[in-house]
Amino acid sequence: MNDVIAGILIAILYGVGTFFAKIVSEKDPFIQWIVVNIVGILLTILIVIKDPQRLWQIQGKILVYAVISAVMVVLGSLLLYYALNRGRASIVVPLSSMGPAITTVLAVLFLGEHLSINQILGIVLVILGVILISLNT
């Protein structure tokens, strides 16, 4: 699967998943968070059962980075569900979609990745879109 197809599928899955998360979060954002984490744990168990050796290969800095990533994602998810409980999905979700732009900037600054003009323009358009959405609140 190439990068573009993977990115489109991820966007569709996140978009539909977040739509349903809004419905659940209106009742109780913690229920949504708990269910997401339980499903994540179950999928993790299935992966570990299939390839148990892989778990023991994680060590050193990679383990630290994995824990930092997990904490950030869990806190971000919890905050997203809380924001969906309190606010409008049409505002909260686009604003939360700045994540990929932030990841891209960090990858350029710290991982030495390079961006094409089209990628830079895309990030600028995302930022402008977020600003326009924010002004509408």
MOWOKA-V997454 format. One record per residue. N is the residue number from 1. RES is the residue in one small letter. PHI is phi as a letter, one per 30 degrees, with the letter a starting at -180 (none if undefined). PSI is psi in whole degrees, 0 to 359 (NA if undefined). OMEGA is omega in whole degrees, -180 to 180 (NA if undefined). Layout:
((N;RES;PHI;PSI;OMEGA) (N;RES;PHI;PSI;OMEGA))
This chain:
((1;m;none;130;-179) (2;n;d;170;-175) (3;d;e;319;-176) (4;v;d;314;180) (5;i;d;317;178) (6;a;d;315;180) (7;g;d;319;179) (8;i;d;316;179) (9;l;d;318;178) (10;i;d;315;180) (11;a;d;318;179) (12;i;d;313;-180) (13;l;d;314;178) (14;y;d;318;-179) (15;g;d;312;179) (16;v;d;318;179) (17;g;d;318;-180) (18;t;d;328;174) (19;f;e;311;179) (20;f;d;328;177) (21;a;d;324;178) (22;k;d;317;-180) (23;i;d;313;-180) (24;v;d;317;-175) (25;s;d;336;176) (26;e;d;329;177) (27;k;d;307;-178) (28;d;a;109;-177) (29;p;d;334;-179) (30;f;d;328;176) (31;i;d;314;179) (32;q;e;314;-179) (33;w;d;315;-180) (34;i;d;314;-179) (35;v;d;316;179) (36;v;e;316;-179) (37;n;d;323;176) (38;i;d;315;178) (39;v;d;318;177) (40;g;d;318;179) (41;i;d;317;180) (42;l;d;317;178) (43;l;d;322;178) (44;t;d;316;178) (45;i;d;317;178) (46;l;d;319;179) (47;i;d;317;-180) (48;v;d;321;178) (49;i;d;320;-179) (50;k;d;323;-176) (51;d;b;72;-175) (52;p;d;333;-179) (53;q;d;330;-178) (54;r;d;324;-179) (55;l;d;323;-177) (56;w;d;353;179) (57;q;d;348;-178) (58;i;d;124;-180) (59;q;a;168;175) (60;g;i;220;-176) (61;k;e;324;-178) (62;i;d;319;178) (63;l;d;318;178) (64;v;d;313;179) (65;y;d;322;179) (66;a;d;319;179) (67;v;d;316;178) (68;i;e;314;179) (69;s;e;314;-178) (70;a;d;317;180) (71;v;d;315;-180) (72;m;d;317;-179) (73;v;d;317;180) (74;v;d;314;179) (75;l;d;319;178) (76;g;d;319;178) (77;s;d;315;180) (78;l;d;316;179) (79;l;d;322;177) (80;l;d;312;-178) (81;y;d;323;176) (82;y;d;316;179) (83;a;d;323;177) (84;l;d;330;176) (85;n;d;322;-174) (86;r;c;332;-171) (87;g;b;189;-179) (88;r;c;134;178) (89;a;e;326;-178) (90;s;d;344;177) (91;i;c;310;-175) (92;v;d;313;-174) (93;v;d;312;177) (94;p;d;322;178) (95;l;d;322;179) (96;s;d;346;180) (97;s;d;7;174) (98;m;d;347;-178) (99;g;e;311;180) (100;p;d;325;178) (101;a;d;320;178) (102;i;d;316;178) (103;t;e;318;-179) (104;t;d;315;178) (105;v;d;316;178) (106;l;d;322;179) (107;a;d;323;177) (108;v;d;314;-176) (109;l;d;319;-170) (110;f;c;340;-178) (111;l;c;358;177) (112;g;i;20;177) (113;e;d;153;-179) (114;h;c;145;-179) (115;l;c;144;173) (116;s;d;169;177) (117;i;e;318;179) (118;n;d;320;179) (119;q;d;318;178) (120;i;d;315;178) (121;l;d;321;178) (122;g;d;316;179) (123;i;d;318;178) (124;v;d;318;179) (125;l;d;320;177) (126;v;d;313;-179) (127;i;d;317;178) (128;l;d;320;177) (129;g;d;318;179) (130;v;d;319;178) (131;i;d;316;179) (132;l;d;318;179) (133;i;d;320;-179) (134;s;d;324;-179) (135;l;d;339;-177) (136;n;d;356;-175) (137;t;d;NA;NA))
